[in-house]
Amino acid sequence: MTNKKLWLTYAWKDNEDRDIDFIVQVLDGLPLDVRFDRRSLVPGQRLWTQIGGAITDPAECDAWGIVLTANSLASQPCMEELCYALDRALSSNGSSFPVFALLHRVVAKDLPPALRVRLCIPLEGADWSKQVVAAVENRSPGLVINGLDQWLIKEHQVQDGIALEVRPRFDRIAPFAMAVDLDEKAQGNVLRCSPGPANRVPDGHAAFNWIDSAQTLTDGTPAWVWGGDNEASSTYSYYLFYRRRPKRVWFGHQQNLFLLNWE
């Protein structure tokens, strides 16, 4: 089976460190026939006649993509190539002609109007090359999502160390607790715990029936436990403050704790 032909447009300035060449190198390893100026144009011949022909001729091009950056947005040649691609896509015989952008440090409001109504592909995504193949082949990428669980867990840098934010994605859990091995608190590594709004590390907290003491977990582990009747939810988190990552952190409903093991 013959590979689909993709014409790739880019700003020459974006290839000063050969970033565009890296993109082409990745795409060359996929079932694609990647075409671009330095590879496909004949030296000494009229430039725009060749480019226009390459993009608009169904025998020469099955899809068109642009590496969209601040440089290509400011490039008149790049925008002219976009016009060639749109003209073909909007023609009566080219309604299924794929036109897409590979986004790099470009926000949605800066997209040309013609690309705002098309699904673009962020280069920061781990599966961007698979999405390119799907776009060129005019099919959905069949995204597979795995490796996630019910908890959102992330670290925030704060003045005296790190704040670990924990919350359920959709559930509402109360009472809620967090715990660490007793020596982590005794040695001054783990400092405190506070409930607070999601994605906003609190300076202090107002808590109901708050626990802040040494206790023994149900498996016999000596631990320091914090917790209260403040619910953890999609909009309300618990934050554990420490200087360096503790070996283990327990969290969840006070009667059903989950273990985050960093040992």
MIDOSE-1310 file (N, C-alpha, C; in nm, 2 decimals, decimal comma, always signed):
residues 263
mtnk	+0,08/-0,12/+0,00/+0,00/+0,00/+0,00/+0,09/+0,12/+0,00; +0,06/+0,22/-0,09/+0,14/+0,34/-0,10/+0,10/+0,43/+0,02; +0,21/+0,49/+0,08/+0,19/+0,58/+0,19/+0,12/+0,71/+0,14; +0,04/+0,77/+0,23/-0,02/+0,90/+0,20/+0,08/+1,01/+0,19
klwl	+0,06/+1,11/+0,11/+0,16/+1,21/+0,09/+0,12/+1,34/+0,17; +0,21/+1,38/+0,26/+0,18/+1,50/+0,34/+0,28/+1,61/+0,30; +0,22/+1,73/+0,27/+0,31/+1,85/+0,25/+0,32/+1,92/+0,38; +0,44/+1,95/+0,43/+0,46/+2,01/+0,56/+0,51/+2,15/+0,53
tyaw	+0,44/+2,25/+0,58/+0,48/+2,39/+0,58/+0,54/+2,43/+0,71; +0,64/+2,52/+0,71/+0,71/+2,57/+0,83/+0,78/+2,69/+0,80; +0,82/+2,76/+0,91/+0,90/+2,88/+0,89/+1,05/+2,84/+0,90; +1,13/+2,89/+0,81/+1,27/+2,85/+0,81/+1,34/+2,89/+0,95
kdne	+1,29/+3,00/+1,01/+1,36/+3,04/+1,13/+1,34/+2,93/+1,24; +1,23/+2,85/+1,23/+1,21/+2,75/+1,33/+1,30/+2,63/+1,32; +1,38/+2,63/+1,21/+1,47/+2,52/+1,19/+1,62/+2,56/+1,22; +1,63/+2,67/+1,28/+1,77/+2,71/+1,31/+1,84/+2,61/+1,40
drdi	+1,77/+2,55/+1,49/+1,83/+2,44/+1,57/+1,79/+2,30/+1,53; +1,74/+2,30/+1,40/+1,69/+2,17/+1,33/+1,57/+2,11/+1,40; +1,49/+2,19/+1,47/+1,37/+2,14/+1,53/+1,27/+2,08/+1,42; +1,26/+2,15/+1,31/+1,17/+2,10/+1,20/+1,23/+1,97/+1,15
dfiv	+1,36/+1,96/+1,13/+1,42/+1,84/+1,09/+1,39/+1,72/+1,18; +1,38/+1,75/+1,31/+1,35/+1,65/+1,41/+1,20/+1,60/+1,39; +1,11/+1,69/+1,36/+0,97/+1,66/+1,34/+0,96/+1,57/+1,21; +1,03/+1,60/+1,11/+1,04/+1,52/+0,99/+1,10/+1,39/+1,01
qvld	+1,20/+1,38/+1,09/+1,27/+1,25/+1,13/+1,17/+1,16/+1,19; +1,09/+1,21/+1,29/+0,99/+1,13/+1,35/+0,88/+1,08/+1,25; +0,83/+1,17/+1,17/+0,73/+1,14/+1,07/+0,78/+1,04/+0,97; +0,91/+1,05/+0,93/+0,96/+0,96/+0,83/+0,96/+0,82/+0,88
glpl	+0,95/+0,80/+1,01/+0,95/+0,66/+1,07/+0,81/+0,60/+1,07; +0,71/+0,68/+1,02/+0,57/+0,64/+1,02/+0,53/+0,61/+0,87; +0,41/+0,55/+0,85/+0,36/+0,52/+0,72/+0,31/+0,65/+0,65; +0,41/+0,74/+0,62/+0,38/+0,87/+0,56/+0,49/+0,90/+0,45
dvrf	+0,45/+0,97/+0,35/+0,54/+1,02/+0,25/+0,55/+1,17/+0,28; +0,65/+1,22/+0,36/+0,65/+1,36/+0,40/+0,73/+1,44/+0,30; +0,66/+1,54/+0,25/+0,72/+1,63/+0,15/+0,73/+1,77/+0,20; +0,84/+1,84/+0,17/+0,85/+1,98/+0,21/+0,96/+2,04/+0,12
drrs	+0,97/+2,17/+0,13/+1,05/+2,25/+0,03/+1,19/+2,19/+0,00; +1,27/+2,17/+0,10/+1,41/+2,13/+0,08/+1,42/+1,99/+0,03; +1,31/+1,91/+0,04/+1,32/+1,77/+0,00/+1,25/+1,76/-0,14; +1,15/+1,84/-0,17/+1,07/+1,81/-0,29/+1,08/+1,91/-0,40
lvpg	+1,13/+2,03/-0,38/+1,13/+2,13/-0,48/+1,26/+2,12/-0,57; +1,24/+2,15/-0,70/+1,35/+2,14/-0,79/+1,43/+2,27/-0,79; +1,56/+2,27/-0,76/+1,64/+2,39/-0,76/+1,64/+2,46/-0,89; +1,63/+2,59/-0,89/+1,64/+2,67/-1,02/+1,51/+2,69/-1,09
qrlw	+1,40/+2,62/-1,04/+1,27/+2,64/-1,10/+1,19/+2,74/-1,01; +1,08/+2,79/-1,07/+1,00/+2,89/-1,00/+0,94/+2,83/-0,87; +0,97/+2,90/-0,76/+0,93/+2,85/-0,63/+0,78/+2,83/-0,61; +0,70/+2,94/-0,63/+0,56/+2,93/-0,60/+0,48/+2,85/-0,70
tqig	+0,53/+2,83/-0,82/+0,47/+2,74/-0,91/+0,48/+2,60/-0,86; +0,59/+2,57/-0,81/+0,61/+2,43/-0,76/+0,53/+2,41/-0,63; +0,54/+2,50/-0,54/+0,47/+2,49/-0,41/+0,32/+2,48/-0,43; +0,27/+2,57/-0,51/+0,12/+2,57/-0,54/+0,08/+2,44/-0,61
gait	+0,16/+2,39/-0,70/+0,13/+2,27/-0,77/+0,13/+2,15/-0,67; +0,23/+2,15/-0,58/+0,25/+2,04/-0,49/+0,13/+2,03/-0,40; +0,08/+2,14/-0,35/-0,03/+2,14/-0,25/-0,17/+2,12/-0,32; -0,19/+2,17/-0,44/-0,32/+2,16/-0,50/-0,34/+2,04/-0,59
dpae	-0,23/+1,97/-0,62/-0,24/+1,86/-0,71/-0,27/+1,73/-0,63; -0,39/+1,66/-0,65/-0,42/+1,54/-0,57/-0,32/+1,43/-0,60; -0,25/+1,43/-0,71/-0,15/+1,33/-0,73/-0,02/+1,35/-0,65; +0,00/+1,47/-0,60/+0,12/+1,51/-0,53/+0,10/+1,53/-0,38
cdaw	-0,02/+1,54/-0,34/-0,04/+1,58/-0,20/-0,18/+1,52/-0,15; -0,18/+1,45/-0,04/-0,30/+1,39/+0,02/-0,35/+1,47/+0,14; -0,26/+1,55/+0,20/-0,29/+1,63/+0,32/-0,19/+1,74/+0,33; -0,23/+1,84/+0,40/-0,14/+1,96/+0,43/-0,13/+1,99/+0,58
givl	-0,01/+2,01/+0,63/+0,00/+2,05/+0,77/+0,11/+2,16/+0,78; +0,09/+2,24/+0,89/+0,19/+2,35/+0,91/+0,23/+2,33/+1,06; +0,36/+2,36/+1,08/+0,42/+2,37/+1,21/+0,39/+2,51/+1,25; +0,29/+2,53/+1,34/+0,24/+2,67/+1,37/+0,31/+2,72/+1,49
tans	+0,39/+2,82/+1,47/+0,46/+2,89/+1,57/+0,44/+3,04/+1,56; +0,50/+3,12/+1,65/+0,50/+3,27/+1,63/+0,57/+3,30/+1,50; +0,67/+3,23/+1,46/+0,74/+3,26/+1,34/+0,66/+3,23/+1,21; +0,60/+3,11/+1,21/+0,52/+3,08/+1,09/+0,39/+3,17/+1,08
lasq	+0,34/+3,21/+1,19/+0,22/+3,30/+1,19/+0,26/+3,44/+1,13; +0,39/+3,48/+1,15/+0,44/+3,60/+1,10/+0,50/+3,59/+0,96; +0,50/+3,47/+0,90/+0,56/+3,45/+0,77/+0,46/+3,46/+0,66; +0,48/+3,55/+0,57/+0,38/+3,56/+0,46/+0,39/+3,44/+0,37
pcme	+0,50/+3,38/+0,34/+0,50/+3,26/+0,26/+0,42/+3,14/+0,33; +0,44/+3,13/+0,46/+0,36/+3,02/+0,53/+0,21/+3,05/+0,51; +0,17/+3,17/+0,53/+0,03/+3,20/+0,52/-0,02/+3,19/+0,37; +0,06/+3,21/+0,28/+0,02/+3,19/+0,14/+0,00/+3,04/+0,11
elcy	+0,09/+2,96/+0,17/+0,07/+2,81/+0,16/-0,06/+2,77/+0,22; -0,09/+2,83/+0,34/-0,22/+2,80/+0,40/-0,34/+2,83/+0,30; -0,32/+2,94/+0,23/-0,43/+2,98/+0,13/-0,44/+2,87/+0,02; -0,33/+2,82/-0,02/-0,33/+2,71/-0,13/-0,41/+2,59/-0,07
aldr	-0,37/+2,56/+0,05/-0,44/+2,44/+0,11/-0,59/+2,46/+0,13; -0,62/+2,58/+0,18/-0,77/+2,61/+0,21/-0,84/+2,61/+0,08; -0,78/+2,66/-0,03/-0,85/+2,67/-0,16/-0,88/+2,53/-0,21; -0,79/+2,44/-0,19/-0,81/+2,30/-0,23/-0,92/+2,23/-0,14
alss	-0,91/+2,26/+0,00/-1,00/+2,20/+0,09/-1,14/+2,24/+0,07; -1,16/+2,37/+0,02/-1,29/+2,42/+0,00/-1,35/+2,40/-0,14; -1,26/+2,35/-0,23/-1,31/+2,33/-0,36/-1,41/+2,21/-0,37; -1,48/+2,20/-0,47/-1,58/+2,10/-0,48/-1,52/+1,96/-0,48
ngss	-1,40/+1,94/-0,53/-1,34/+1,81/-0,54/-1,25/+1,78/-0,42; -1,23/+1,88/-0,33/-1,14/+1,86/-0,22/-1,20/+1,87/-0,08; -1,33/+1,85/-0,07/-1,39/+1,87/+0,06/-1,33/+1,78/+0,17; -1,27/+1,67/+0,14/-1,21/+1,58/+0,24/-1,06/+1,60/+0,25
fpvf	-1,01/+1,70/+0,20/-0,86/+1,73/+0,20/-0,82/+1,77/+0,34; -0,74/+1,69/+0,41/-0,70/+1,73/+0,55/-0,61/+1,85/+0,56; -0,65/+1,94/+0,64/-0,57/+2,06/+0,67/-0,56/+2,07/+0,82; -0,44/+2,08/+0,87/-0,42/+2,08/+1,02/-0,29/+2,15/+1,06
allh	-0,28/+2,18/+1,18/-0,16/+2,25/+1,24/-0,10/+2,17/+1,35; +0,03/+2,17/+1,35/+0,11/+2,12/+1,46/+0,14/+2,24/+1,55; +0,09/+2,25/+1,67/+0,10/+2,37/+1,75/+0,22/+2,37/+1,84; +0,30/+2,48/+1,84/+0,41/+2,49/+1,93/+0,41/+2,63/+1,99
rvva	+0,38/+2,64/+2,12/+0,38/+2,77/+2,19/+0,29/+2,87/+2,12; +0,17/+2,82/+2,08/+0,07/+2,91/+2,02/-0,06/+2,89/+2,09; -0,12/+3,00/+2,14/-0,25/+2,98/+2,21/-0,37/+2,99/+2,11; -0,48/+2,95/+2,15/-0,60/+2,94/+2,06/-0,63/+3,07/+1,99
kdlp	-0,63/+3,18/+2,07/-0,67/+3,31/+2,02/-0,58/+3,36/+1,91; -0,46/+3,30/+1,89/-0,37/+3,35/+1,79/-0,38/+3,27/+1,66; -0,46/+3,16/+1,66/-0,48/+3,08/+1,54/-0,55/+3,16/+1,43; -0,50/+3,14/+1,31/-0,58/+3,20/+1,19/-0,72/+3,14/+1,20
palr	-0,82/+3,23/+1,15/-0,96/+3,18/+1,16/-0,98/+3,05/+1,10; -0,92/+3,02/+0,99/-0,94/+2,89/+0,91/-0,89/+2,77/+1,00; -0,80/+2,79/+1,09/-0,75/+2,68/+1,17/-0,82/+2,67/+1,30; -0,89/+2,77/+1,34/-0,97/+2,77/+1,47/-1,08/+2,67/+1,46
vrlc	-1,13/+2,64/+1,34/-1,24/+2,55/+1,32/-1,20/+2,41/+1,29; -1,07/+2,39/+1,30/-1,01/+2,25/+1,28/-0,94/+2,20/+1,40; -0,94/+2,07/+1,42/-0,87/+2,01/+1,54/-0,72/+2,02/+1,51; -0,65/+2,09/+1,59/-0,51/+2,11/+1,58/-0,44/+2,01/+1,68
iple	-0,31/+1,99/+1,65/-0,23/+1,89/+1,73/-0,12/+1,96/+1,80; -0,12/+1,96/+1,94/-0,01/+2,02/+2,01/+0,11/+1,93/+2,01; +0,22/+1,98/+1,98/+0,35/+1,91/+1,97/+0,39/+1,86/+2,11; +0,34/+1,92/+2,21/+0,37/+1,89/+2,35/+0,31/+1,75/+2,39
gadw	+0,21/+1,71/+2,31/+0,14/+1,58/+2,34/+0,23/+1,46/+2,31; +0,23/+1,36/+2,39/+0,31/+1,24/+2,37/+0,28/+1,17/+2,24; +0,15/+1,18/+2,20/+0,11/+1,10/+2,09/+0,08/+1,18/+1,96; +0,15/+1,30/+1,95/+0,13/+1,39/+1,84/+0,16/+1,32/+1,70
skqv	+0,26/+1,24/+1,69/+0,29/+1,18/+1,56/+0,18/+1,08/+1,52; +0,12/+1,01/+1,61/+0,00/+0,92/+1,58/-0,12/+1,00/+1,53; -0,13/+1,12/+1,59/-0,24/+1,20/+1,55/-0,22/+1,26/+1,41; -0,10/+1,28/+1,38/-0,07/+1,33/+1,24/-0,10/+1,22/+1,14
vaav	-0,07/+1,10/+1,17/-0,10/+0,99/+1,07/-0,25/+0,98/+1,06; -0,32/+0,99/+1,17/-0,47/+0,98/+1,16/-0,53/+1,09/+1,08; -0,47/+1,21/+1,10/-0,52/+1,33/+1,02/-0,50/+1,31/+0,87; -0,38/+1,27/+0,84/-0,35/+1,25/+0,70/-0,44/+1,14/+0,64
enrs	-0,47/+1,03/+0,71/-0,55/+0,92/+0,66/-0,70/+0,95/+0,68; -0,73/+1,07/+0,73/-0,87/+1,11/+0,74/-0,95/+1,02/+0,82; -0,90/+0,99/+0,94/-0,97/+0,90/+1,04/-0,95/+0,96/+1,18; -1,03/+0,91/+1,27/-1,01/+0,94/+1,41/-0,88/+0,87/+1,47
pglv	-0,81/+0,93/+1,56/-0,69/+0,87/+1,61/-0,71/+0,75/+1,70; -0,84/+0,73/+1,75/-0,86/+0,61/+1,84/-0,79/+0,62/+1,97; -0,80/+0,74/+2,03/-0,72/+0,76/+2,15/-0,75/+0,66/+2,26; -0,64/+0,60/+2,32/-0,65/+0,51/+2,43/-0,61/+0,58/+2,56
ingl	-0,69/+0,58/+2,66/-0,66/+0,65/+2,78/-0,65/+0,54/+2,89; -0,53/+0,54/+2,96/-0,51/+0,45/+3,07/-0,42/+0,51/+3,17; -0,39/+0,43/+3,28/-0,30/+0,48/+3,38/-0,35/+0,58/+3,48; -0,48/+0,61/+3,47/-0,54/+0,71/+3,56/-0,62/+0,64/+3,67
dqwl	-0,63/+0,70/+3,79/-0,72/+0,64/+3,89/-0,81/+0,75/+3,94; -0,88/+0,73/+4,05/-0,98/+0,82/+4,09/-0,93/+0,94/+4,16; -0,79/+0,94/+4,19/-0,73/+1,05/+4,26/-0,65/+1,14/+4,17; -0,66/+1,27/+4,20/-0,57/+1,37/+4,14/-0,47/+1,40/+4,25
ikeh	-0,34/+1,38/+4,21/-0,23/+1,40/+4,31/-0,12/+1,48/+4,24; -0,08/+1,59/+4,30/+0,03/+1,67/+4,23/+0,10/+1,75/+4,34; +0,22/+1,79/+4,31/+0,31/+1,86/+4,40/+0,31/+2,01/+4,36; +0,32/+2,10/+4,46/+0,33/+2,24/+4,44/+0,46/+2,29/+4,51
qvqd	+0,54/+2,37/+4,45/+0,65/+2,43/+4,52/+0,60/+2,54/+4,61; +0,64/+2,54/+4,74/+0,60/+2,65/+4,83/+0,73/+2,70/+4,90; +0,71/+2,80/+4,98/+0,83/+2,87/+5,04/+0,91/+2,78/+5,13; +0,85/+2,69/+5,20/+0,93/+2,60/+5,30/+0,94/+2,46/+5,25
gial	+0,91/+2,44/+5,12/+0,93/+2,30/+5,07/+0,83/+2,27/+4,96; +0,75/+2,17/+4,98/+0,66/+2,12/+4,88/+0,52/+2,09/+4,95; +0,42/+2,12/+4,87/+0,28/+2,09/+4,92/+0,22/+1,98/+4,82; +0,19/+1,87/+4,88/+0,13/+1,76/+4,80/-0,02/+1,78/+4,81
evrp	-0,08/+1,80/+4,69/-0,23/+1,82/+4,68/-0,29/+1,68/+4,65; -0,40/+1,65/+4,72/-0,47/+1,52/+4,70/-0,62/+1,55/+4,70; -0,69/+1,50/+4,60/-0,83/+1,51/+4,60/-0,89/+1,41/+4,50; -1,01/+1,36/+4,53/-1,08/+1,27/+4,43/-1,12/+1,35/+4,31
rfdr	-1,12/+1,29/+4,19/-1,16/+1,36/+4,07/-1,31/+1,39/+4,07; -1,40/+1,30/+4,12/-1,54/+1,33/+4,11/-1,61/+1,30/+4,24; -1,55/+1,22/+4,33/-1,62/+1,18/+4,45/-1,62/+1,29/+4,55; -1,70/+1,27/+4,66/-1,70/+1,36/+4,78/-1,68/+1,28/+4,90
iapf	-1,57/+1,30/+4,97/-1,53/+1,21/+5,08/-1,52/+1,29/+5,21; -1,59/+1,25/+5,31/-1,58/+1,31/+5,44/-1,62/+1,20/+5,55; -1,55/+1,20/+5,66/-1,43/+1,27/+5,69/-1,31/+1,22/+5,61; -1,21/+1,30/+5,60/-1,09/+1,27/+5,52/-0,97/+1,29/+5,61
amav	-0,87/+1,21/+5,57/-0,75/+1,21/+5,65/-0,62/+1,19/+5,56; -0,51/+1,24/+5,61/-0,38/+1,21/+5,55/-0,29/+1,17/+5,67; -0,19/+1,08/+5,63/-0,10/+1,03/+5,74/+0,04/+0,99/+5,68; +0,14/+1,00/+5,76/+0,27/+0,96/+5,72/+0,33/+0,88/+5,83
dlde	+0,44/+0,81/+5,81/+0,51/+0,73/+5,91/+0,55/+0,83/+6,02; +0,54/+0,79/+6,15/+0,56/+0,87/+6,26/+0,69/+0,94/+6,26; +0,80/+0,87/+6,22/+0,93/+0,93/+6,22/+0,95/+1,05/+6,12; +0,87/+1,05/+6,01/+0,87/+1,16/+5,92/+0,83/+1,29/+5,98
kaqg	+0,73/+1,28/+6,07/+0,69/+1,40/+6,15/+0,78/+1,43/+6,26; +0,83/+1,33/+6,33/+0,91/+1,35/+6,45/+1,05/+1,41/+6,41; +1,10/+1,38/+6,29/+1,22/+1,43/+6,24/+1,21/+1,56/+6,17; +1,09/+1,62/+6,16/+1,07/+1,75/+6,10/+1,07/+1,75/+5,95
nvlr	+1,06/+1,64/+5,89/+1,05/+1,64/+5,74/+0,91/+1,68/+5,69; +0,81/+1,62/+5,75/+0,67/+1,65/+5,72/+0,62/+1,75/+5,82; +0,57/+1,86/+5,77/+0,55/+1,98/+5,85/+0,40/+1,99/+5,90; +0,31/+1,98/+5,81/+0,17/+2,00/+5,85/+0,08/+1,96/+5,74
cspg	-0,05/+1,96/+5,76/-0,15/+1,93/+5,66/-0,27/+2,03/+5,67; -0,32/+2,07/+5,56/-0,43/+2,17/+5,56/-0,53/+2,14/+5,44; -0,66/+2,15/+5,47/-0,76/+2,14/+5,36/-0,77/+2,28/+5,30; -0,81/+2,28/+5,17/-0,82/+2,41/+5,10/-0,87/+2,39/+4,96
panr	-0,91/+2,50/+4,89/-0,96/+2,49/+4,76/-0,87/+2,42/+4,66; -0,92/+2,35/+4,56/-0,84/+2,28/+4,46/-0,75/+2,38/+4,39; -0,63/+2,33/+4,36/-0,53/+2,41/+4,28/-0,50/+2,54/+4,34; -0,52/+2,56/+4,48/-0,48/+2,68/+4,54/-0,42/+2,65/+4,68
vpdg	-0,29/+2,65/+4,70/-0,23/+2,61/+4,82/-0,27/+2,70/+4,93; -0,33/+2,65/+5,04/-0,38/+2,74/+5,15/-0,26/+2,79/+5,24; -0,28/+2,91/+5,30/-0,19/+2,97/+5,40/-0,22/+2,91/+5,53; -0,35/+2,89/+5,56/-0,39/+2,83/+5,68/-0,52/+2,75/+5,66
haaf	-0,60/+2,73/+5,76/-0,72/+2,66/+5,73/-0,82/+2,67/+5,84; -0,95/+2,66/+5,81/-1,05/+2,64/+5,91/-1,10/+2,50/+5,89; -1,10/+2,42/+6,00/-1,13/+2,28/+6,00/-1,23/+2,24/+6,10; -1,30/+2,14/+6,08/-1,40/+2,09/+6,17/-1,36/+1,95/+6,22
nwid	-1,36/+1,94/+6,36/-1,32/+1,81/+6,42/-1,19/+1,77/+6,38; -1,09/+1,86/+6,38/-0,96/+1,83/+6,32/-0,87/+1,74/+6,41; -0,81/+1,65/+6,34/-0,71/+1,56/+6,41/-0,57/+1,60/+6,37; -0,48/+1,60/+6,46/-0,34/+1,64/+6,43/-0,26/+1,57/+6,54
saqt	-0,23/+1,44/+6,53/-0,17/+1,36/+6,64/-0,11/+1,23/+6,60; -0,03/+1,17/+6,68/+0,02/+1,04/+6,66/-0,09/+0,94/+6,68; -0,10/+0,84/+6,59/-0,19/+0,73/+6,60/-0,14/+0,61/+6,54; -0,20/+0,50/+6,57/-0,16/+0,37/+6,51/-0,26/+0,33/+6,41
ltdg	-0,22/+0,30/+6,28/-0,31/+0,26/+6,17/-0,36/+0,12/+6,20; -0,46/+0,08/+6,13/-0,52/-0,05/+6,15/-0,42/-0,16/+6,12; -0,32/-0,14/+6,04/-0,22/-0,25/+6,02/-0,11/-0,25/+6,12; -0,12/-0,16/+6,22/-0,02/-0,15/+6,33/+0,09/-0,05/+6,31
tpaw	+0,09/+0,02/+6,20/+0,19/+0,12/+6,16/+0,18/+0,24/+6,25; +0,29/+0,28/+6,32/+0,29/+0,41/+6,40/+0,29/+0,52/+6,30; +0,19/+0,62/+6,31/+0,18/+0,72/+6,21/+0,14/+0,85/+6,27; +0,16/+0,96/+6,20/+0,11/+1,09/+6,23/-0,01/+1,12/+6,14
vwgg	-0,12/+1,15/+6,20/-0,25/+1,16/+6,12/-0,31/+1,30/+6,13; -0,35/+1,35/+6,02/-0,42/+1,47/+6,01/-0,56/+1,44/+5,95; -0,66/+1,51/+5,99/-0,79/+1,49/+5,92/-0,90/+1,57/+5,99; -1,02/+1,57/+5,92/-1,13/+1,63/+5,98/-1,26/+1,61/+5,90
dnea	-1,36/+1,68/+5,93/-1,49/+1,66/+5,86/-1,50/+1,74/+5,73; -1,40/+1,82/+5,70/-1,40/+1,89/+5,58/-1,39/+1,79/+5,46; -1,48/+1,79/+5,37/-1,48/+1,69/+5,27/-1,38/+1,72/+5,16; -1,32/+1,62/+5,11/-1,24/+1,63/+4,99/-1,33/+1,60/+4,87
ssty	-1,31/+1,68/+4,76/-1,40/+1,67/+4,65/-1,33/+1,72/+4,52; -1,40/+1,73/+4,41/-1,34/+1,78/+4,29/-1,30/+1,93/+4,30; -1,36/+2,00/+4,40/-1,32/+2,14/+4,42/-1,25/+2,17/+4,55; -1,23/+2,07/+4,63/-1,17/+2,09/+4,76/-1,07/+1,98/+4,79
syyl	-0,94/+2,02/+4,82/-0,83/+1,93/+4,83/-0,78/+1,93/+4,98; -0,69/+1,83/+5,00/-0,61/+1,83/+5,12/-0,46/+1,84/+5,08; -0,39/+1,92/+5,15/-0,25/+1,95/+5,12/-0,16/+1,91/+5,23; -0,06/+1,83/+5,20/+0,05/+1,78/+5,29/+0,18/+1,86/+5,26
fyrr	+0,23/+1,92/+5,36/+0,35/+2,01/+5,34/+0,47/+1,93/+5,40; +0,58/+1,93/+5,31/+0,70/+1,86/+5,35/+0,82/+1,92/+5,29; +0,94/+1,89/+5,34/+1,07/+1,94/+5,29/+1,12/+1,85/+5,17; +1,11/+1,72/+5,19/+1,14/+1,62/+5,08/+1,03/+1,51/+5,09
rpkr	+1,02/+1,44/+4,98/+0,91/+1,34/+4,97/+0,92/+1,24/+5,08; +0,82/+1,22/+5,16/+0,82/+1,11/+5,26/+0,81/+0,98/+5,18; +0,85/+0,87/+5,25/+0,85/+0,74/+5,19/+0,71/+0,69/+5,15; +0,62/+0,73/+5,25/+0,48/+0,68/+5,23/+0,38/+0,79/+5,27
vwfg	+0,27/+0,79/+5,20/+0,16/+0,88/+5,24/+0,03/+0,80/+5,23; -0,05/+0,81/+5,34/-0,18/+0,75/+5,34/-0,28/+0,86/+5,32; -0,39/+0,83/+5,25/-0,50/+0,94/+5,24/-0,63/+0,87/+5,21; -0,74/+0,94/+5,23/-0,87/+0,90/+5,20/-0,97/+0,91/+5,32
hqqn	-1,07/+0,83/+5,31/-1,17/+0,83/+5,42/-1,10/+0,77/+5,54; -1,13/+0,83/+5,66/-1,05/+0,78/+5,78/-1,06/+0,64/+5,81; -1,16/+0,57/+5,75/-1,18/+0,43/+5,78/-1,13/+0,34/+5,65; -1,08/+0,41/+5,55/-1,04/+0,34/+5,43/-0,93/+0,42/+5,36
lfll	-0,81/+0,41/+5,41/-0,70/+0,49/+5,36/-0,63/+0,42/+5,24; -0,60/+0,50/+5,14/-0,51/+0,45/+5,03/-0,37/+0,48/+5,05; -0,28/+0,41/+4,99/-0,14/+0,42/+5,02/-0,07/+0,47/+4,89; +0,01/+0,59/+4,91/+0,10/+0,63/+4,80/+0,24/+0,60/+4,85
nwe	+0,30/+0,50/+4,78/+0,43/+0,45/+4,83/+0,54/+0,50/+4,74; +0,63/+0,58/+4,79/+0,75/+0,64/+4,72/+0,88/+0,57/+4,75; +0,87/+0,46/+4,83/+0,99/+0,39/+4,87/+1,06/+0,33/+4,75
